[in-house]
Amino acid sequence: MRKEILALLGLIAALLFITSCVPAAKYYVCADGRQVLDPTKCTAQQPTGGTEGTTETPVEEEPVLEPEKPAHVEMTDEAKALFDKLIKVTGLQFYYVESPNVLPDSHYYMTRDKLKIALKTRIRFTQADWYDTVYLDLVNKTAVAYCEERSIDMCPNKDQPFDVDYKKFAITTPFDWVSWLAKANLTGQSKMIDNRKAIEVAFIINGQPGTMFVDSFYGVPMIVYFNNKTYTYLSLAENEVDQSEVEHQFGL
């Protein structure tokens, strides 16, 4: 028994000797309180949580297409006959989808020179103020917003205007596509969109090729493929929008 105890004490002494020979690890304390072996690691960890004290780089919005109207248009007789039908269209309403989005955007009401956007979700203007409807002047390129929800709790002052950025809300409209065409011809293909016959048209705008499906009765572009993007106008309704619908009605 005594021999066993002596052996155990000898083992403990040997372990203590080995441990004393190993140099102790030296830790560095970072500014955020972390302990690291390599001081260069203090800057390796990115801050998590909120954005307090950080500056977020703003994301630039992609500008709306603004090609110049061509001085000369080359259009086959069939394509011209199709787009001539658009002359009789004075107003449109639709839901707008621009890829890569997959869900319908807000509800749009427009005439040739005005555009109203009934926003899908409200937007905060100040800590206390919100707006849900935007009115664009397509000629002067100005925009003003209002909170038009009938609930007084949601919109205590329905006639208070909010100056907003025109470029933030402007879109490429069906009328724009037709006005920019430099060349157009029918491909001979068609398909049904929203239970309406749409005719495929190949076109050139600003020297770039594209295709679109155009409503066969009204000559309105319904889906446009251009510059690797898709522009879709869903639930189109023609000539059901008058001037009063694209202007804020005071005293609601």
C-alpha positions, 0 to 999 in steps of 0.5 A: 500500500505504501509503495502505491502511495509513493508511486502516485506522489511521484506521478503528481510531482512529474506532472507538476514539473512538466506543466511548469516547463510549458510557457503560459499563453499570453492573451491580449485584451481587445478594445471590445473586451475580447481576449485573443492570442494574436492582437491582429484578431481584434479587428477581425470580428465585425460588429453585430446587432444594431447600427448605432455608431455605424454609417450605412452605405446608401444603395443607389436606385436604378434609374427609370429608363429614359431613351430618346424618342427616335427621329425615324421609326421603322415599323411594319404595316402589321405592327403599325396597325397594332399600335395605332389602336393605342391612340384611342386609349386615354387612361390605364390602371394596372398592377406593376411588376418589374423583375426581379420582383415576383409579386405585384407592386402597388396599384397604378392609375394613369392618364397621358400626363398624370400617374397616381400610385395607391401604395401597397404599404404605407411609407413613413415621412416623419416619425409621426406622419405617413403617406399611402398615395403618390401623385406624379406629374409626368410632364413636369416630373414632380411628385406629391404624396398624401395619406388618404386612408379613411380612418382618422387614426391612420390619416388625421389630415388627409389634405396634408401634402408631402413633397417626395422624390419623383425619381423614387416613384416614376416607372416605365409606363406602357405608353413610354414603350410605344413612344420609344420604338425605333423598329417594330415587327410582329413575330407571328407568335401570340399567347393569352395573358389575363384571358386576353390575346397578346401578340408578340412584337420584336423591337429596337429601342436605343439600338437595343433589341427586345420583345413585348406582348401587346394586347391585340384589341387596345395595342397596349404592351402587357409584358416587355422583355428588355435589357435582361429585365421583365416589365409586367402590367397586370390586370390592365383596364383601359379607358376607366380612369379619368382626370379626377382619379389621378389628382388628390381630392381635397376634403375627403 
